[in-house]
Amino acid sequence: MVNGQWFAPSQTRMKKELQQYEVVVLTAVSKHVRPWAGKDQPQEGDKAVVLEVLQSPKLMYELECSDENGATKWIVKMEQKDFRFRRFFGSNSENDPAESK
């Protein structure tokens, strides 16, 4: 039990570092982040997939967000300090214990 809620053991031991192909929902994004592809700006509530985890020269993530038709809304490279997220486990991911702080 975590904060009065029951979770599977694997959920309570999750790492904050994202892995390639994980799906996240953005809960906050720095205003200075600019996409290098797509037509939109990343914003709170966008669901994105981690395309790449870049380790050098510093830890960065390349994320892609697509619309309901599969067209790219944006692709961006960000340091983890530039965004907050919660992992997406399907349609009911509101109480994710691995939400970034």
Secondary structure, 3 states (H helix, E strand, C coil): CECCECCCHHHHCCCCCCCCCCEEEEEEECCCCCCCEECCCCCCCCEEEEEEEECCCCCEEEEEEECCCCCEEEEEEECHHHEEEEECCCCCCCCCCCCCC
